Amino acid sequence: MATFLYRLGRFSYRRRRLVALLWVGLLVLFGVGAAVLKAPTSSDFSIPGTEAQRAIDLLKDRMPQASADGATARVVIRAPAGHTLAEPANRAAVEQVVGKLRTAPQVGSVVDPYQAKALSPDQRTALTQVTYKVTQVDVKQSSRDALQDAADAGRSAGLTVEMGGSATQGMPEQGASELIGLAIAAVVLLITLGSLVAAGLPLLNAILGVAIAMSGITAATGLVEMSSTTSTLALMLGLAVAIDYALFITSRYRHELEEGRSGEEAAGRAVGTAGSAVVFAGLTVVIALVGLGVVGIPILTEMGVAAGFAVVVAVLIALSLLPAMLGFAGRRVLGGRIRGLRGGPRP
């Protein structure tokens, strides 16, 4: 293994333009595949074999209007002190809120608190539940706005209206947290390595690896049904391991250069030694991720396989593209222009 990796490192360093061109070509190929094959993802979540899942499937089959797996919102309405919801004016306001909820987009059913006797003993508080025809992932912002409008109608009548439930919670947007993570990683790498070039190489590897992995996962949606949350783990883990593995090899390459070896020899030794650790670490992570399929939960299986693919890409890039990029950087990975940081010139 070490001998093969040593030769691979030397080859990638020596033929760096060819290696870089091949990886750019793969990025373009996967990008085109993602654009052509991309298909809508599924928001269904199921745990086959459990009693709860059998009940949900039975309700879908016998009572589809019940929206057994639909998002829900609980609306609590309270009358002012000294008043009750049984008073005609307050009851009319509550019925107005319920009416607005029933006509809101994507709503399947609304429980009338008066008919369901969902009032507190003092008649001051009422509870109504809104069930949507779609799952939380598919609830549109316009539906949440309509929910808020219904609550505002009750508040304008002097009532206190509060809401909760899965339908009121928007899905977190991907991108912002990952960018923050990259920024923090850049600062840590810069402080540790003291070189802009050395700190930038692991980040560049991570970005390219994640781009290829995410494009591949997106393209796969056109071939198999995939959950909308499948790519989440792949994105986070792909960034983490790509930076980690590239840092191992870059650090060893810098050490070999400091020992006086040529760039090609340093790249070969770095990949042959640190690269072996990268291969076994990546293999261990992939086995653990694919092992998620043992539980028999489809979404966990999908996330494990997708994340495992991202790790494989990170390992391949660290072993082949990184030595090529080190060849382009040359000895600039040793010194930085930031005074006071490790690896940079001293004042």
C-alpha positions as CSV (number, residue, x, y, z in Angstrom):
1,M,0.0,0.0,0.0
2,A,2.7,2.5,1.0
3,T,4.7,1.8,-2.1
4,F,1.7,2.3,-4.4
5,L,0.8,5.5,-2.7
6,Y,4.4,6.7,-2.9
7,R,4.4,6.2,-6.6
8,L,1.0,7.8,-6.9
9,G,2.2,10.9,-5.0
10,R,5.3,11.2,-7.3
11,F,3.2,10.7,-10.4
12,S,0.6,13.3,-9.4
13,Y,3.3,15.8,-8.5
14,R,5.2,15.2,-11.8
15,R,2.1,15.1,-14.0
16,R,0.2,17.8,-12.1
17,R,-1.4,19.5,-15.1
18,L,-2.9,16.2,-16.3
19,V,-4.1,15.3,-12.8
20,A,-5.7,18.7,-12.3
21,L,-7.3,18.6,-15.7
22,L,-8.8,15.2,-15.0
23,W,-10.3,16.4,-11.7
24,V,-11.7,19.5,-13.3
25,G,-13.2,17.3,-16.0
26,L,-14.8,15.1,-13.4
27,L,-16.3,18.2,-11.7
28,V,-17.8,19.4,-15.0
29,L,-19.1,15.9,-15.8
30,F,-20.8,15.5,-12.4
31,G,-22.1,19.1,-12.7
32,V,-23.7,18.4,-16.1
33,G,-25.1,15.1,-14.8
34,A,-26.6,16.9,-11.8
35,A,-28.2,19.5,-14.1
36,V,-29.6,16.9,-16.5
37,L,-30.7,14.1,-14.1
38,K,-31.9,16.2,-11.1
39,A,-35.3,15.1,-9.9
40,P,-37.6,16.2,-7.0
41,T,-36.7,14.7,-3.7
42,S,-39.1,13.0,-1.3
43,S,-40.1,14.3,2.1
44,D,-41.5,10.9,3.3
45,F,-40.1,9.5,6.5
46,S,-40.8,5.8,7.3
47,I,-39.6,3.1,9.7
48,P,-40.7,-0.1,8.1
49,G,-41.9,-2.9,10.4
50,T,-42.9,-0.7,13.3
51,E,-46.4,-0.6,14.7
52,A,-46.5,3.2,14.3
53,Q,-45.6,2.9,10.6
54,R,-48.2,0.3,10.1
55,A,-50.8,2.5,11.7
56,I,-49.7,5.5,9.5
57,D,-49.9,3.3,6.3
58,L,-53.3,2.0,7.4
59,L,-54.6,5.6,7.9
60,K,-53.3,6.6,4.5
61,D,-55.1,3.7,2.9
62,R,-58.4,3.9,4.7
63,M,-58.6,7.6,5.8
64,P,-56.4,9.7,3.5
65,Q,-58.1,12.8,4.7
66,A,-56.6,12.3,8.1
67,S,-53.1,13.2,6.9
68,A,-51.5,10.9,9.4
69,D,-48.0,12.1,8.6
70,G,-48.9,15.7,7.9
71,A,-47.5,18.7,9.7
72,T,-49.5,20.1,12.6
73,A,-49.9,23.4,14.3
74,R,-51.4,23.9,17.7
75,V,-53.2,27.2,18.3
76,V,-53.9,28.4,21.8
77,I,-56.5,31.2,22.3
78,R,-57.0,32.9,25.6
79,A,-59.5,35.6,26.6
80,P,-58.5,38.7,28.6
81,A,-58.7,38.7,32.4
82,G,-62.3,39.0,33.6
83,H,-63.7,37.6,30.3
84,T,-64.4,34.1,28.9
85,L,-64.5,32.6,25.4
86,A,-68.1,31.8,25.9
87,E,-69.0,35.5,25.5
88,P,-70.6,36.1,22.1
89,A,-68.0,38.6,21.0
90,N,-65.1,36.4,22.0
91,R,-66.7,33.3,20.5
92,A,-67.2,35.1,17.2
93,A,-63.5,36.1,17.2
94,V,-62.5,32.4,17.9
95,E,-64.7,31.2,15.1
96,Q,-63.2,33.8,12.8
97,V,-59.7,32.5,13.6
98,V,-60.9,28.9,13.0
99,G,-62.5,29.9,9.7
100,K,-59.3,31.5,8.5
101,L,-57.3,28.5,9.4
102,R,-59.7,26.2,7.5
103,T,-59.2,28.3,4.3
104,A,-55.4,28.5,4.6
105,P,-53.3,26.8,1.9
106,Q,-52.4,23.1,2.4
107,V,-54.6,22.7,5.4
108,G,-56.4,19.4,5.7
109,S,-58.5,19.8,8.8
110,V,-59.0,22.1,11.8
111,V,-60.4,21.1,15.1
112,D,-63.2,23.5,16.4
113,P,-62.5,24.0,20.1
114,Y,-66.2,24.4,20.9
115,Q,-67.3,21.2,19.1
116,A,-64.4,19.3,20.5
117,K,-64.9,20.7,24.0
118,A,-61.3,21.8,24.0
119,L,-61.8,24.6,26.5
120,S,-60.3,25.1,30.0
121,P,-62.7,24.7,33.0
122,D,-62.8,28.5,33.4
123,Q,-63.7,29.0,29.8
124,R,-60.8,31.4,29.2
125,T,-58.5,29.2,27.1
126,A,-59.2,27.2,24.0
127,L,-57.0,24.8,22.0
128,T,-57.4,24.0,18.3
129,Q,-55.2,21.9,16.1
130,V,-54.5,22.4,12.5
131,T,-53.5,19.4,10.4
132,Y,-51.8,19.9,7.0
133,K,-52.0,17.7,3.9
134,V,-48.3,17.8,3.5
135,T,-45.3,17.0,5.8
136,Q,-43.3,19.7,7.5
137,V,-40.7,19.8,4.8
138,D,-43.3,20.6,2.2
139,V,-45.2,23.3,4.1
140,K,-44.9,26.5,2.1
141,Q,-44.1,29.9,3.5
142,S,-47.4,31.2,2.2
143,S,-49.1,28.6,4.5
144,R,-47.2,29.8,7.5
145,D,-48.1,33.4,6.6
146,A,-51.8,32.4,6.5
147,L,-51.4,30.8,9.9
148,Q,-50.0,34.0,11.2
149,D,-52.7,36.0,9.6
150,A,-55.4,33.9,11.4
151,A,-53.6,34.5,14.7
152,D,-53.5,38.3,14.0
153,A,-57.2,38.3,13.4
154,G,-57.8,36.9,17.0
155,R,-55.3,39.3,18.5
156,S,-56.9,42.3,16.9
157,A,-60.1,41.2,18.7
158,G,-58.3,41.5,22.0
159,L,-57.5,37.8,22.4
160,T,-54.1,36.3,23.1
161,V,-53.2,33.8,20.4
162,E,-50.0,31.7,20.4
163,M,-48.9,28.9,18.0
164,G,-46.6,26.0,18.0
165,G,-46.0,22.7,16.2
166,S,-44.1,21.3,13.3
167,A,-45.9,23.5,10.7
168,T,-44.6,26.7,12.3
169,Q,-41.0,25.7,12.1
170,G,-39.2,26.4,8.8
171,M,-36.6,24.0,7.5
172,P,-33.0,25.3,8.1
173,E,-31.3,26.6,5.0
174,Q,-28.1,24.9,4.0
175,G,-25.2,27.1,3.2
176,A,-24.8,29.7,5.9
177,S,-23.5,27.3,8.6
178,E,-21.1,25.6,6.1
179,L,-19.7,29.0,5.1
180,I,-19.2,29.9,8.7
181,G,-17.4,26.5,9.3
182,L,-15.2,27.1,6.3
183,A,-14.3,30.6,7.6
184,I,-13.4,29.2,11.1
185,A,-11.4,26.4,9.5
186,A,-9.5,28.9,7.4
187,V,-8.5,31.0,10.4
188,V,-7.4,27.8,12.4
189,L,-5.3,26.6,9.4
190,L,-3.8,30.0,8.9
191,I,-2.7,30.2,12.5
192,T,-1.5,26.6,12.6
193,L,0.5,26.6,9.3
194,G,1.4,30.3,9.1
195,S,1.1,30.2,5.3
196,L,-1.7,31.4,3.1
197,V,-0.8,28.8,0.5
198,A,-0.6,25.9,2.9
199,A,-3.8,26.9,4.6
200,G,-5.6,27.4,1.3
201,L,-4.8,24.0,-0.2
202,P,-6.9,21.9,2.3
203,L,-9.8,24.3,1.9
204,L,-9.6,24.2,-1.9
205,N,-9.5,20.4,-1.8
206,A,-12.6,20.3,0.5
207,I,-14.6,22.7,-1.7
208,L,-13.8,20.7,-4.9
209,G,-14.5,17.4,-3.2
210,V,-17.8,18.5,-1.8
211,A,-18.8,20.0,-5.1
212,I,-18.2,16.7,-6.9
213,A,-19.9,14.7,-4.1
214,M,-23.0,16.9,-4.0
215,S,-23.3,16.9,-7.8
216,G,-23.1,13.1,-7.8
217,I,-25.8,12.9,-5.1
218,T,-28.0,15.4,-7.0
219,A,-27.6,13.4,-10.2
220,A,-28.6,10.2,-8.3
221,T,-32.0,11.7,-7.6
222,G,-32.9,11.1,-11.2
223,L,-32.2,7.4,-10.9
224,V,-33.5,6.6,-7.4
225,E,-36.0,8.2,-5.1
226,M,-34.1,10.1,-2.4
227,S,-35.0,12.0,0.7
228,S,-34.6,15.8,0.7
229,T,-32.3,15.5,3.8
230,T,-30.0,12.9,2.3
231,S,-27.3,15.3,1.3
232,T,-27.1,17.0,4.7
233,L,-24.7,14.6,6.3
234,A,-22.7,14.2,3.1
235,L,-22.1,18.0,3.0
236,M,-21.0,18.4,6.6
237,L,-18.9,15.2,6.7
238,G,-17.4,15.8,3.3
239,L,-16.1,19.2,4.3
240,A,-14.7,17.9,7.6
241,V,-12.8,14.9,6.3
242,A,-11.5,16.6,3.2
243,I,-9.9,19.3,5.2
244,D,-8.6,16.8,7.8
245,Y,-7.1,14.4,5.2
246,A,-5.5,17.2,3.2
247,L,-4.0,18.7,6.3
248,F,-2.3,15.4,7.2
249,I,-0.6,15.1,3.8
250,T,0.3,18.8,3.6
251,S,1.9,18.8,7.0
252,R,4.0,15.8,6.1
253,Y,5.0,17.4,2.7
254,R,6.2,20.5,4.5
255,H,8.2,18.4,6.9
256,E,9.9,16.5,4.0
257,L,10.7,19.8,2.3
258,E,12.3,21.1,5.5
259,E,14.5,17.9,5.5
260,G,15.9,19.0,2.2
261,R,14.2,16.7,-0.2
262,S,13.0,17.7,-3.6
263,G,9.3,18.5,-4.2
264,E,8.6,15.3,-6.1
265,E,10.3,13.1,-3.5
266,A,8.5,15.0,-0.7
267,A,5.2,14.5,-2.3
268,G,5.8,10.8,-2.8
269,R,6.9,10.3,0.9
270,A,4.0,12.4,2.2
271,V,1.4,10.4,0.3
272,G,3.1,7.1,1.0
273,T,3.2,7.7,4.8
274,A,0.4,10.2,5.8
275,G,-1.6,8.9,2.8
276,S,-1.7,5.4,4.3
277,A,-3.4,6.8,7.4
278,V,-5.8,8.7,5.2
279,V,-6.8,5.5,3.3
280,F,-7.5,3.5,6.5
281,A,-9.2,6.4,8.2
282,G,-11.5,6.9,5.2
283,L,-12.2,3.2,4.9
284,T,-13.2,3.0,8.6
285,V,-15.5,6.0,8.2
286,V,-17.1,4.6,5.0
287,I,-17.8,1.2,6.7
288,A,-19.4,2.9,9.7
289,L,-21.6,5.1,7.5
290,V,-22.7,2.3,5.2
291,G,-23.4,0.2,8.3
292,L,-26.3,2.6,9.1
293,G,-28.2,0.5,6.6
294,V,-28.3,-2.3,9.1
295,V,-31.1,-0.6,11.1
296,G,-33.4,-0.8,8.2
297,I,-34.5,2.8,8.2
298,P,-34.4,4.0,4.5
299,I,-33.5,7.6,5.2
300,L,-30.5,6.5,7.4
301,T,-29.4,4.1,4.7
302,E,-29.5,6.9,2.1
303,M,-27.7,9.4,4.3
304,G,-25.0,6.8,5.1
305,V,-24.4,5.8,1.5
306,A,-24.3,9.5,0.4
307,A,-21.9,10.5,3.1
308,G,-19.8,7.5,2.4
309,F,-19.5,8.6,-1.2
310,A,-18.4,12.1,-0.1
311,V,-15.7,10.5,2.1
312,V,-14.5,8.3,-0.8
313,V,-14.2,11.5,-3.0
314,A,-12.3,13.3,-0.2
315,V,-9.8,10.4,0.1
316,L,-9.2,10.2,-3.7
317,I,-8.7,13.9,-3.9
318,A,-6.3,14.0,-1.0
319,L,-4.2,11.2,-2.6
320,S,-4.1,12.5,-6.2
321,L,-5.2,16.1,-6.6
322,L,-3.4,17.4,-3.5
323,P,0.1,16.3,-4.6
324,A,-0.6,17.9,-7.9
325,M,-1.6,21.2,-6.2
326,L,1.5,20.9,-4.0
327,G,3.5,20.7,-7.2
328,F,1.9,24.0,-8.4
329,A,2.6,25.6,-5.0
330,G,6.2,24.4,-4.7
331,R,8.1,25.6,-1.7
332,R,5.6,28.4,-1.1
333,V,3.8,26.1,1.3
334,L,6.7,26.6,3.7
335,G,6.7,30.3,4.2
336,G,3.9,32.8,4.7
337,R,3.8,36.5,4.7
338,I,2.0,36.9,8.0
339,R,4.4,37.9,10.7
340,G,4.2,36.2,14.1
341,L,2.4,33.1,12.8
342,R,4.0,29.7,12.7
343,G,5.8,29.1,9.4
344,G,5.9,32.8,8.6
345,P,8.9,35.1,8.7
346,R,9.9,36.4,12.0
347,P,10.2,40.1,12.7
